Amino acid sequence: QRLKVFPGGEPRTTRAFRANQAALDAFPTSLWAQVAARRLRRVSTRLLAGGEALGYRPLREAVAEYLNTSRGVKCSTEQVMIVSGVQEALERAAHLLLDPGDPVWVEEPGYPGAAIVFRAAGAKIFPVPVDSEGLDPELGERKWGRAKLIYVTPAHQFPLGVTMSLRRRLALLEWARRSHTLIFEDDYDSEYRYSGRPIPALQGLDRAGSVIFAGSFNEVLFPALRLAYLIVPSGMVDRFAAAQSVSMRHAPLIDQAVLCDFITEGHFARHIRRMRELYAERLSVFLDCARRRLDGMLEVPDVEAGLQTVGWLQSGISGDRAAEAAAKNDVEVVPLSSYALRALRRDGLILGFAAVDARELRRGVEQLARALEGCR
C-alpha cells in the first residue's frame, strides 16, 4: 500500500475516494475460505517445517508463469522471491545494491515510501519530474547527472496515473544500459486497464539485466494478505538468496500455499476479470458525477488504468485546505503535494474510485463539492 497516513488514526469504515484499496466488499471470501480449508486438510510436514529462503516454490512457479503471460516478464522460478510487500522488496534491494552516497532518481511526484527506504540506506535522492510519458532519463541526466538506481512505476504512475510510453521505456532501458544504472520497476496497478493496449513491462523489454521487478497481491486481493514478489536479474539471484536465507523474513508458507492454490485453480484470473468490470463501472459513475458536480473546482482527466486518479484543483484552492474541508464532510482525499519532494506548480487531490460502490461514490462527489465550495 502507498503509505497512507490518517490524522487521528485510520477510519474504521472505508469512505469515498480512499485510494489504493480494492473493493473488499466484492472479494470472494467464501471461495478463499474453501481453498484455505482444502489446503489445511492436506498440509504436509514439509510445509510445516519451512522451505526455501526465496519462498514456497510452487507459488514462485505460478508467479513466474502468471507474469510471463500477463506482463511479458521473462524470468525463471529461481529469479522469483516472495516478500510481504513492495516495501520489503525495496528494502531488500536498497540494502544489497546501494552504498551510502549513491545517487538514486525517484519520480516527482511519486511514492514516498521509496524515498524513505533509499534515504535509510544512505543514498542521495534526486527527484525527476514526470510528464505525460513518464520519467524522462534525458531530463534526469541534464538535471542531476548519473544515477546508481532509478525507481519507476511505469504501468500506472503513482500518484499521477500516467502510463509510461513504449518510446520512453525503450529510451530509459537504453540509458540504463549505457550508464550501467539499475532500474527498480514497481509494477503498481498493472492489473486494471480500462482503455488502450497494455505495454509490456520494462523487465520484459530489458536485454541488459538492468531491471529489478516487483509487484504485490495485497491491493489486488486484500491488504491483510501480505504477499508480494520480487524478480531479480539472474546474475543477482545468489546474492538475494543469501541475504534472505539469513533473515528468513518471508511470509508464512501456509499462506503462500493457499495463494498458490488460488492462482493455479484459476480463481485469481477470474477474480481479476470480474474486478476489472466492476472497477470500470465504478469509474464511469465517478467520472460522470465528478465532471458534472465539480466543474470549475476540480478537473478530472480521463483514466486509463488503476484504482485512483488525480483531480486537479481549480479556483486557487490549495490541496491541504481542500483535504481538511473534505475530511470534515466525511470524504477521504490526500493532497497531491503530499507525494512531492519539492513544490509543485499545480496541486490536486488523489481520488480513489474502487473501494466503495456507486451509491457511495455519488454521495462522496456531493460531499466533496460542498467541501470545495466552502474553500472558494
Contacts in CASP RR format, 6 or more apart in sequence:
PFRMAT RR
TARGET T0000
AUTHOR 0000-0000-0000
METHOD contacts of the structure
MODEL  1
QRLKVFPGGEPRTTRAFRANQAALDAFPTSLWAQVAARRLRRVSTRLLAG
GEALGYRPLREAVAEYLNTSRGVKCSTEQVMIVSGVQEALERAAHLLLDP
GDPVWVEEPGYPGAAIVFRAAGAKIFPVPVDSEGLDPELGERKWGRAKLI
YVTPAHQFPLGVTMSLRRRLALLEWARRSHTLIFEDDYDSEYRYSGRPIP
ALQGLDRAGSVIFAGSFNEVLFPALRLAYLIVPSGMVDRFAAAQSVSMRH
APLIDQAVLCDFITEGHFARHIRRMRELYAERLSVFLDCARRRLDGMLEV
PDVEAGLQTVGWLQSGISGDRAAEAAAKNDVEVVPLSSYALRALRRDGLI
LGFAAVDARELRRGVEQLARALEGCR
1 20 0 8 1.000
1 21 0 8 1.000
1 218 0 8 1.000
1 219 0 8 1.000
1 223 0 8 1.000
2 19 0 8 1.000
2 20 0 8 1.000
2 111 0 8 1.000
2 113 0 8 1.000
2 158 0 8 1.000
2 159 0 8 1.000
3 111 0 8 1.000
3 112 0 8 1.000
3 113 0 8 1.000
3 116 0 8 1.000
4 10 0 8 1.000
4 18 0 8 1.000
4 19 0 8 1.000
4 20 0 8 1.000
4 334 0 8 1.000
6 332 0 8 1.000
7 327 0 8 1.000
11 332 0 8 1.000
14 21 0 8 1.000
14 24 0 8 1.000
14 355 0 8 1.000
14 356 0 8 1.000
15 330 0 8 1.000
15 331 0 8 1.000
15 332 0 8 1.000
15 356 0 8 1.000
15 360 0 8 1.000
16 331 0 8 1.000
16 332 0 8 1.000
16 356 0 8 1.000
16 360 0 8 1.000
16 361 0 8 1.000
16 363 0 8 1.000
16 364 0 8 1.000
16 365 0 8 1.000
16 367 0 8 1.000
16 368 0 8 1.000
17 308 0 8 1.000
17 326 0 8 1.000
17 331 0 8 1.000
17 332 0 8 1.000
17 333 0 8 1.000
17 349 0 8 1.000
17 350 0 8 1.000
17 351 0 8 1.000
17 352 0 8 1.000
17 353 0 8 1.000
17 364 0 8 1.000
17 368 0 8 1.000
18 332 0 8 1.000
18 352 0 8 1.000
18 355 0 8 1.000
18 356 0 8 1.000
19 159 0 8 1.000
19 307 0 8 1.000
19 308 0 8 1.000
19 334 0 8 1.000
19 350 0 8 1.000
19 351 0 8 1.000
19 352 0 8 1.000
20 219 0 8 1.000
20 307 0 8 1.000
20 308 0 8 1.000
20 352 0 8 1.000
21 219 0 8 1.000
21 223 0 8 1.000
21 307 0 8 1.000
21 352 0 8 1.000
21 354 0 8 1.000
21 355 0 8 1.000
22 219 0 8 1.000
22 220 0 8 1.000
22 221 0 8 1.000
22 222 0 8 1.000
22 275 0 8 1.000
22 307 0 8 1.000
22 354 0 8 1.000
22 355 0 8 1.000
23 275 0 8 1.000
23 278 0 8 1.000
23 279 0 8 1.000
23 282 0 8 1.000
23 354 0 8 1.000
23 355 0 8 1.000
23 356 0 8 1.000
24 222 0 8 1.000
24 355 0 8 1.000
25 357 0 8 1.000
26 274 0 8 1.000
26 275 0 8 1.000
26 278 0 8 1.000
27 221 0 8 1.000
27 222 0 8 1.000
27 271 0 8 1.000
28 267 0 8 1.000
28 271 0 8 1.000
31 267 0 8 1.000
32 258 0 8 1.000
32 262 0 8 1.000
35 258 0 8 1.000
35 261 0 8 1.000
35 262 0 8 1.000
35 265 0 8 1.000
35 267 0 8 1.000
36 258 0 8 1.000
38 261 0 8 1.000
39 254 0 8 1.000
39 257 0 8 1.000
39 258 0 8 1.000
39 261 0 8 1.000
40 254 0 8 1.000
43 254 0 8 1.000
43 257 0 8 1.000
47 56 0 8 1.000
47 253 0 8 1.000
47 254 0 8 1.000
47 257 0 8 1.000
48 254 0 8 1.000
50 253 0 8 1.000
51 253 0 8 1.000
53 241 0 8 1.000
53 244 0 8 1.000
53 245 0 8 1.000
53 248 0 8 1.000
53 250 0 8 1.000
54 60 0 8 1.000
54 78 0 8 1.000
54 80 0 8 1.000
54 81 0 8 1.000
54 82 0 8 1.000
54 240 0 8 1.000
54 241 0 8 1.000
54 244 0 8 1.000
54 250 0 8 1.000
55 81 0 8 1.000
55 82 0 8 1.000
55 250 0 8 1.000
55 253 0 8 1.000
55 256 0 8 1.000
56 82 0 8 1.000
56 253 0 8 1.000
56 256 0 8 1.000
56 257 0 8 1.000
56 260 0 8 1.000
57 77 0 8 1.000
58 257 0 8 1.000
58 260 0 8 1.000
58 264 0 8 1.000
59 82 0 8 1.000
59 256 0 8 1.000
59 257 0 8 1.000
59 259 0 8 1.000
59 260 0 8 1.000
59 263 0 8 1.000
60 77 0 8 1.000
60 80 0 8 1.000
60 81 0 8 1.000
60 82 0 8 1.000
60 229 0 8 1.000
61 77 0 8 1.000
61 80 0 8 1.000
62 260 0 8 1.000
62 263 0 8 1.000
62 264 0 8 1.000
63 80 0 8 1.000
63 82 0 8 1.000
63 229 0 8 1.000
63 263 0 8 1.000
64 73 0 8 1.000
64 75 0 8 1.000
64 76 0 8 1.000
64 77 0 8 1.000
64 79 0 8 1.000
64 80 0 8 1.000
66 263 0 8 1.000
66 268 0 8 1.000
67 73 0 8 1.000
67 75 0 8 1.000
67 201 0 8 1.000
67 213 0 8 1.000
67 229 0 8 1.000
67 231 0 8 1.000
68 74 0 8 1.000
68 75 0 8 1.000
70 190 0 8 1.000
70 191 0 8 1.000
71 187 0 8 1.000
71 190 0 8 1.000
71 198 0 8 1.000
71 200 0 8 1.000
71 201 0 8 1.000
71 203 0 8 1.000
71 204 0 8 1.000
72 200 0 8 1.000
72 201 0 8 1.000
72 203 0 8 1.000
72 204 0 8 1.000
73 201 0 8 1.000
73 203 0 8 1.000
73 204 0 8 1.000
73 213 0 8 1.000
73 231 0 8 1.000
74 203 0 8 1.000
74 204 0 8 1.000
75 203 0 8 1.000
75 213 0 8 1.000
75 231 0 8 1.000
76 234 0 8 1.000
78 234 0 8 1.000
78 237 0 8 1.000
79 231 0 8 1.000
79 232 0 8 1.000
79 233 0 8 1.000
79 234 0 8 1.000
79 237 0 8 1.000
80 229 0 8 1.000
80 230 0 8 1.000
80 231 0 8 1.000
81 89 0 8 1.000
81 92 0 8 1.000
81 229 0 8 1.000
81 230 0 8 1.000
81 231 0 8 1.000
81 232 0 8 1.000
81 240 0 8 1.000
81 241 0 8 1.000
81 244 0 8 1.000
82 227 0 8 1.000
82 228 0 8 1.000
82 229 0 8 1.000
82 230 0 8 1.000
82 250 0 8 1.000
82 251 0 8 1.000
82 256 0 8 1.000
83 89 0 8 1.000
83 92 0 8 1.000
83 214 0 8 1.000
83 227 0 8 1.000
83 228 0 8 1.000
83 229 0 8 1.000
83 230 0 8 1.000
83 249 0 8 1.000
83 250 0 8 1.000
83 251 0 8 1.000
84 226 0 8 1.000
84 227 0 8 1.000
84 228 0 8 1.000
84 249 0 8 1.000
84 250 0 8 1.000
84 251 0 8 1.000
85 214 0 8 1.000
85 215 0 8 1.000
85 216 0 8 1.000
85 218 0 8 1.000
85 226 0 8 1.000
85 227 0 8 1.000
85 228 0 8 1.000
86 186 0 8 1.000
86 188 0 8 1.000
86 214 0 8 1.000
86 215 0 8 1.000
86 216 0 8 1.000
86 228 0 8 1.000
87 113 0 8 1.000
87 117 0 8 1.000
88 228 0 8 1.000
88 249 0 8 1.000
89 214 0 8 1.000
89 215 0 8 1.000
89 228 0 8 1.000
89 229 0 8 1.000
89 230 0 8 1.000
90 113 0 8 1.000
90 114 0 8 1.000
90 117 0 8 1.000
90 118 0 8 1.000
90 151 0 8 1.000
90 184 0 8 1.000
90 186 0 8 1.000
90 214 0 8 1.000
91 117 0 8 1.000
91 120 0 8 1.000
92 230 0 8 1.000
92 240 0 8 1.000
92 243 0 8 1.000
92 244 0 8 1.000
93 149 0 8 1.000
93 184 0 8 1.000
93 212 0 8 1.000
93 230 0 8 1.000
94 117 0 8 1.000
94 118 0 8 1.000
94 120 0 8 1.000
94 121 0 8 1.000
94 123 0 8 1.000
95 121 0 8 1.000
95 243 0 8 1.000
96 236 0 8 1.000
96 239 0 8 1.000
96 240 0 8 1.000
96 243 0 8 1.000
97 148 0 8 1.000
97 149 0 8 1.000
97 182 0 8 1.000
97 212 0 8 1.000
98 104 0 8 1.000
98 118 0 8 1.000
98 121 0 8 1.000
98 122 0 8 1.000
98 123 0 8 1.000
98 148 0 8 1.000
98 149 0 8 1.000
99 148 0 8 1.000
100 121 0 8 1.000
100 122 0 8 1.000
100 123 0 8 1.000
101 122 0 8 1.000
101 123 0 8 1.000
101 124 0 8 1.000
102 121 0 8 1.000
102 122 0 8 1.000
102 123 0 8 1.000
102 124 0 8 1.000
102 148 0 8 1.000
102 149 0 8 1.000
103 123 0 8 1.000
103 124 0 8 1.000
103 126 0 8 1.000
103 144 0 8 1.000
103 145 0 8 1.000
103 146 0 8 1.000
103 147 0 8 1.000
103 148 0 8 1.000
104 118 0 8 1.000
104 123 0 8 1.000
104 124 0 8 1.000
104 125 0 8 1.000
104 126 0 8 1.000
104 147 0 8 1.000
104 148 0 8 1.000
104 149 0 8 1.000
104 150 0 8 1.000
104 151 0 8 1.000
105 126 0 8 1.000
105 127 0 8 1.000
105 128 0 8 1.000
105 135 0 8 1.000
105 140 0 8 1.000
105 144 0 8 1.000
105 147 0 8 1.000
105 149 0 8 1.000
105 150 0 8 1.000
105 151 0 8 1.000
106 114 0 8 1.000
106 115 0 8 1.000
106 118 0 8 1.000
106 125 0 8 1.000
106 126 0 8 1.000
106 127 0 8 1.000
106 128 0 8 1.000
106 151 0 8 1.000
106 341 0 8 1.000
107 127 0 8 1.000
107 128 0 8 1.000
107 130 0 8 1.000
107 134 0 8 1.000
107 135 0 8 1.000
107 151 0 8 1.000
107 152 0 8 1.000
107 153 0 8 1.000
107 157 0 8 1.000
107 158 0 8 1.000
108 127 0 8 1.000
108 128 0 8 1.000
108 129 0 8 1.000
108 130 0 8 1.000
108 340 0 8 1.000
108 341 0 8 1.000
108 342 0 8 1.000
109 130 0 8 1.000
109 159 0 8 1.000
109 160 0 8 1.000
109 336 0 8 1.000
109 337 0 8 1.000
109 339 0 8 1.000
109 340 0 8 1.000
109 341 0 8 1.000
109 344 0 8 1.000
110 130 0 8 1.000
110 153 0 8 1.000
110 157 0 8 1.000
110 158 0 8 1.000
110 159 0 8 1.000
110 160 0 8 1.000
110 339 0 8 1.000
110 340 0 8 1.000
111 151 0 8 1.000
111 153 0 8 1.000
111 158 0 8 1.000
111 159 0 8 1.000
111 186 0 8 1.000
111 188 0 8 1.000
111 339 0 8 1.000
112 338 0 8 1.000
112 339 0 8 1.000
114 151 0 8 1.000
114 184 0 8 1.000
114 186 0 8 1.000
115 125 0 8 1.000
115 341 0 8 1.000
118 125 0 8 1.000
118 149 0 8 1.000
118 151 0 8 1.000
119 125 0 8 1.000
123 148 0 8 1.000
123 149 0 8 1.000
125 341 0 8 1.000
126 140 0 8 1.000
126 143 0 8 1.000
126 144 0 8 1.000
126 147 0 8 1.000
127 340 0 8 1.000
127 341 0 8 1.000
127 342 0 8 1.000
128 135 0 8 1.000
128 136 0 8 1.000
128 139 0 8 1.000
128 140 0 8 1.000
128 143 0 8 1.000
128 144 0 8 1.000
128 150 0 8 1.000
129 135 0 8 1.000
129 136 0 8 1.000
129 139 0 8 1.000
130 157 0 8 1.000
130 160 0 8 1.000
130 162 0 8 1.000
131 162 0 8 1.000
132 162 0 8 1.000
133 162 0 8 1.000
133 164 0 8 1.000
133 165 0 8 1.000
133 167 0 8 1.000
133 168 0 8 1.000
134 152 0 8 1.000
134 154 0 8 1.000
134 157 0 8 1.000
134 162 0 8 1.000
134 164 0 8 1.000
134 165 0 8 1.000
134 168 0 8 1.000
135 150 0 8 1.000
135 152 0 8 1.000
135 164 0 8 1.000
135 168 0 8 1.000
135 172 0 8 1.000
136 168 0 8 1.000
137 150 0 8 1.000
137 171 0 8 1.000
137 172 0 8 1.000
137 175 0 8 1.000
137 176 0 8 1.000
138 171 0 8 1.000
138 175 0 8 1.000
140 147 0 8 1.000
141 175 0 8 1.000
141 179 0 8 1.000
146 179 0 8 1.000
146 181 0 8 1.000
147 179 0 8 1.000
147 181 0 8 1.000
148 181 0 8 1.000
148 182 0 8 1.000
149 181 0 8 1.000
149 182 0 8 1.000
149 183 0 8 1.000
149 184 0 8 1.000
150 172 0 8 1.000
150 176 0 8 1.000
150 181 0 8 1.000
150 182 0 8 1.000
150 183 0 8 1.000
150 184 0 8 1.000
151 184 0 8 1.000
151 186 0 8 1.000
152 164 0 8 1.000
152 172 0 8 1.000
152 183 0 8 1.000
152 184 0 8 1.000
152 185 0 8 1.000
152 186 0 8 1.000
152 202 0 8 1.000
153 185 0 8 1.000
153 186 0 8 1.000
153 187 0 8 1.000
153 188 0 8 1.000
153 189 0 8 1.000
154 163 0 8 1.000
154 164 0 8 1.000
154 169 0 8 1.000
154 185 0 8 1.000
154 199 0 8 1.000
154 201 0 8 1.000
154 202 0 8 1.000
155 163 0 8 1.000
155 164 0 8 1.000
155 187 0 8 1.000
155 188 0 8 1.000
155 189 0 8 1.000
155 190 0 8 1.000
155 198 0 8 1.000
155 199 0 8 1.000
155 201 0 8 1.000
155 305 0 8 1.000
156 162 0 8 1.000
156 163 0 8 1.000
156 188 0 8 1.000
156 189 0 8 1.000
156 190 0 8 1.000
156 305 0 8 1.000
156 306 0 8 1.000
157 163 0 8 1.000
157 164 0 8 1.000
157 188 0 8 1.000
158 186 0 8 1.000
158 188 0 8 1.000
158 189 0 8 1.000
158 339 0 8 1.000
159 308 0 8 1.000
159 310 0 8 1.000
159 336 0 8 1.000
159 339 0 8 1.000
159 350 0 8 1.000
160 310 0 8 1.000
161 189 0 8 1.000
161 303 0 8 1.000
161 304 0 8 1.000
161 305 0 8 1.000
161 306 0 8 1.000
161 308 0 8 1.000
161 309 0 8 1.000
161 310 0 8 1.000
163 199 0 8 1.000
163 304 0 8 1.000
163 305 0 8 1.000
164 172 0 8 1.000
164 199 0 8 1.000
165 199 0 8 1.000
166 199 0 8 1.000
169 199 0 8 1.000
169 202 0 8 1.000
169 205 0 8 1.000
170 205 0 8 1.000
172 183 0 8 1.000
172 202 0 8 1.000
173 183 0 8 1.000
173 202 0 8 1.000
173 205 0 8 1.000
173 206 0 8 1.000
173 207 0 8 1.000
173 208 0 8 1.000
173 210 0 8 1.000
173 211 0 8 1.000
175 181 0 8 1.000
176 182 0 8 1.000
176 183 0 8 1.000
176 208 0 8 1.000
176 210 0 8 1.000
176 211 0 8 1.000
177 207 0 8 1.000
177 208 0 8 1.000
177 210 0 8 1.000
181 210 0 8 1.000
182 210 0 8 1.000
182 211 0 8 1.000
182 212 0 8 1.000
183 202 0 8 1.000
183 206 0 8 1.000
183 210 0 8 1.000
183 211 0 8 1.000
183 212 0 8 1.000
184 211 0 8 1.000
184 212 0 8 1.000
184 214 0 8 1.000
185 201 0 8 1.000
185 202 0 8 1.000
185 203 0 8 1.000
185 211 0 8 1.000
185 212 0 8 1.000
185 213 0 8 1.000
185 214 0 8 1.000
186 214 0 8 1.000
186 215 0 8 1.000
187 201 0 8 1.000
187 213 0 8 1.000
187 214 0 8 1.000
187 215 0 8 1.000
188 215 0 8 1.000
189 219 0 8 1.000
189 305 0 8 1.000
189 306 0 8 1.000
189 307 0 8 1.000
190 198 0 8 1.000
190 201 0 8 1.000
190 215 0 8 1.000
190 305 0 8 1.000
191 220 0 8 1.000
191 272 0 8 1.000
191 275 0 8 1.000
191 276 0 8 1.000
192 272 0 8 1.000
192 275 0 8 1.000
192 276 0 8 1.000
192 279 0 8 1.000
192 305 0 8 1.000
192 306 0 8 1.000
192 307 0 8 1.000
193 276 0 8 1.000
193 304 0 8 1.000
193 305 0 8 1.000
193 306 0 8 1.000
194 276 0 8 1.000
194 279 0 8 1.000
194 280 0 8 1.000
194 283 0 8 1.000
194 303 0 8 1.000
194 304 0 8 1.000
194 305 0 8 1.000
194 306 0 8 1.000
195 302 0 8 1.000
195 304 0 8 1.000
196 304 0 8 1.000
201 213 0 8 1.000
202 211 0 8 1.000
202 213 0 8 1.000
203 211 0 8 1.000
203 213 0 8 1.000
203 231 0 8 1.000
204 211 0 8 1.000
209 233 0 8 1.000
209 234 0 8 1.000
209 235 0 8 1.000
210 233 0 8 1.000
211 233 0 8 1.000
212 230 0 8 1.000
212 231 0 8 1.000
212 232 0 8 1.000
212 233 0 8 1.000
212 236 0 8 1.000
213 230 0 8 1.000
213 231 0 8 1.000
214 228 0 8 1.000
214 229 0 8 1.000
214 230 0 8 1.000
214 231 0 8 1.000
215 228 0 8 1.000
215 229 0 8 1.000
215 230 0 8 1.000
216 227 0 8 1.000
216 228 0 8 1.000
216 229 0 8 1.000
217 225 0 8 1.000
217 227 0 8 1.000
217 228 0 8 1.000
217 229 0 8 1.000
217 259 0 8 1.000
218 225 0 8 1.000
218 226 0 8 1.000
218 227 0 8 1.000
218 228 0 8 1.000
219 307 0 8 1.000
220 271 0 8 1.000
220 272 0 8 1.000
220 275 0 8 1.000
221 259 0 8 1.000
221 268 0 8 1.000
221 271 0 8 1.000
225 255 0 8 1.000
225 259 0 8 1.000
226 251 0 8 1.000
226 255 0 8 1.000
227 251 0 8 1.000
227 255 0 8 1.000
227 256 0 8 1.000
227 259 0 8 1.000
230 240 0 8 1.000
232 240 0 8 1.000
244 250 0 8 1.000
250 256 0 8 1.000
262 268 0 8 1.000
263 269 0 8 1.000
279 306 0 8 1.000
279 307 0 8 1.000
279 353 0 8 1.000
279 354 0 8 1.000
281 358 0 8 1.000
282 353 0 8 1.000
282 354 0 8 1.000
282 356 0 8 1.000
282 357 0 8 1.000
282 358 0 8 1.000
282 361 0 8 1.000
283 303 0 8 1.000
283 353 0 8 1.000
285 353 0 8 1.000
285 358 0 8 1.000
285 361 0 8 1.000
285 362 0 8 1.000
286 351 0 8 1.000
286 352 0 8 1.000
286 353 0 8 1.000
286 361 0 8 1.000
286 365 0 8 1.000
287 300 0 8 1.000
287 303 0 8 1.000
289 361 0 8 1.000
289 362 0 8 1.000
289 365 0 8 1.000
290 298 0 8 1.000
290 300 0 8 1.000
290 351 0 8 1.000
290 365 0 8 1.000
291 300 0 8 1.000
293 365 0 8 1.000
293 366 0 8 1.000
293 369 0 8 1.000
294 300 0 8 1.000
294 365 0 8 1.000
294 368 0 8 1.000
294 369 0 8 1.000
294 372 0 8 1.000
296 314 0 8 1.000
296 315 0 8 1.000
297 313 0 8 1.000
297 314 0 8 1.000
297 315 0 8 1.000
297 317 0 8 1.000
297 369 0 8 1.000
297 372 0 8 1.000
297 373 0 8 1.000
297 376 0 8 1.000
298 311 0 8 1.000
298 312 0 8 1.000
298 313 0 8 1.000
298 314 0 8 1.000
298 348 0 8 1.000
298 349 0 8 1.000
298 368 0 8 1.000
298 372 0 8 1.000
299 311 0 8 1.000
299 312 0 8 1.000
299 314 0 8 1.000
300 309 0 8 1.000
300 311 0 8 1.000
300 312 0 8 1.000
300 351 0 8 1.000
301 309 0 8 1.000
301 310 0 8 1.000
301 311 0 8 1.000
301 312 0 8 1.000
303 309 0 8 1.000
303 353 0 8 1.000
306 354 0 8 1.000
307 352 0 8 1.000
307 353 0 8 1.000
307 354 0 8 1.000
307 355 0 8 1.000
308 350 0 8 1.000
308 351 0 8 1.000
308 352 0 8 1.000
308 353 0 8 1.000
308 354 0 8 1.000
309 350 0 8 1.000
309 351 0 8 1.000
309 352 0 8 1.000
309 353 0 8 1.000
310 336 0 8 1.000
310 348 0 8 1.000
310 349 0 8 1.000
310 350 0 8 1.000
310 351 0 8 1.000
311 336 0 8 1.000
311 348 0 8 1.000
311 349 0 8 1.000
311 350 0 8 1.000
311 351 0 8 1.000
312 346 0 8 1.000
312 348 0 8 1.000
313 319 0 8 1.000
313 322 0 8 1.000
313 346 0 8 1.000
313 347 0 8 1.000
313 348 0 8 1.000
313 349 0 8 1.000
315 376 0 8 1.000
317 372 0 8 1.000
317 375 0 8 1.000
317 376 0 8 1.000
318 335 0 8 1.000
318 347 0 8 1.000
318 375 0 8 1.000
319 335 0 8 1.000
319 336 0 8 1.000
319 337 0 8 1.000
319 347 0 8 1.000
319 348 0 8 1.000
319 349 0 8 1.000
320 335 0 8 1.000
320 337 0 8 1.000
321 375 0 8 1.000
322 333 0 8 1.000
322 335 0 8 1.000
322 348 0 8 1.000
322 349 0 8 1.000
322 371 0 8 1.000
322 372 0 8 1.000
322 375 0 8 1.000
323 333 0 8 1.000
323 334 0 8 1.000
323 335 0 8 1.000
323 349 0 8 1.000
325 371 0 8 1.000
325 372 0 8 1.000
325 374 0 8 1.000
325 375 0 8 1.000
326 332 0 8 1.000
326 333 0 8 1.000
326 349 0 8 1.000
326 367 0 8 1.000
326 368 0 8 1.000
326 371 0 8 1.000
326 372 0 8 1.000
328 371 0 8 1.000
329 367 0 8 1.000
329 368 0 8 1.000
329 370 0 8 1.000
329 371 0 8 1.000
330 367 0 8 1.000
331 364 0 8 1.000
331 367 0 8 1.000
331 368 0 8 1.000
331 371 0 8 1.000
333 349 0 8 1.000
333 350 0 8 1.000
333 351 0 8 1.000
333 368 0 8 1.000
334 349 0 8 1.000
334 350 0 8 1.000
335 347 0 8 1.000
335 348 0 8 1.000
335 349 0 8 1.000
335 350 0 8 1.000
336 344 0 8 1.000
336 347 0 8 1.000
336 348 0 8 1.000
336 349 0 8 1.000
336 350 0 8 1.000
337 343 0 8 1.000
337 344 0 8 1.000
337 347 0 8 1.000
337 348 0 8 1.000
339 350 0 8 1.000
353 361 0 8 1.000
END
